[in-house]
Amino acid sequence: ERLKELKAFKEEHGYCHPRSSEYPQLSTWVKTQRAQYRNFQEGKSSHITSERIDALNDIGFDFNFVDTKWNKKLDELKEYKDRHGDC
């Protein structure tokens, strides 16, 4: 089961975003879960269930990886500007 595989991946690496070049099947599954979650949130047809969402949340899965990554980089830029006065 991919959920168990993702959990083991997170325990080893500390995050839930496997690279497609190194873990192609797991990466595809993760992307599918994110897409299905977006559909679920928007009220569109989705195969994801509340139980699966809970299980993914339990391992610290980030359903909004792109937003999280973008916000982290923005915070880093703000810190840089605070230290150096420009960006």
C-alpha positions, -999 to 999 in steps of 0.1 A, spaced: 0 0 0 13 34 -10 3 50 23 26 27 42 53 34 16 49 71 21 50 68 59 83 49 56 96 75 32 87 103 57 103 85 86 135 82 66 136 117 49 114 138 73 90 150 46 63 137 23 74 149 -12 93 121 -30 112 132 -61 98 117 -93 133 109 -105 141 88 -75 106 74 -65 85 76 -97 55 55 -85 53 70 -50 57 105 -64 29 99 -89 7 86 -61 14 116 -39 6 140 -67 -27 121 -73 -36 124 -36 -31 162 -38 -52 165 -70 -79 144 -55 -79 165 -23 -82 197 -44 -112 182 -62 -127 171 -29 -123 206 -14 -139 221 -45 -168 198 -44 -158 181 -76 -157 143 -83 -130 127 -62 -119 93 -51 -104 105 -19 -123 99 13 -124 117 47 -107 86 61 -78 88 37 -75 125 43 -73 118 81 -47 90 75 -25 114 54 -29 142 79 -18 117 107 16 113 90 20 151 84 11 151 47 11 185 31 -18 188 8 -8 223 -4 29 216 -10 33 243 -36 18 270 -14 38 259 16 71 259 -5 63 293 -19 55 308 15 87 293 29 107 310 1 89 343 7 98 341 44 134 335 35 133 365 12 119 387 39 146 376 63 172 384 37 158 418 31 157 425 69 194 416 72 207 432 40 181 459 32 175 448 -4 165 418 -24 
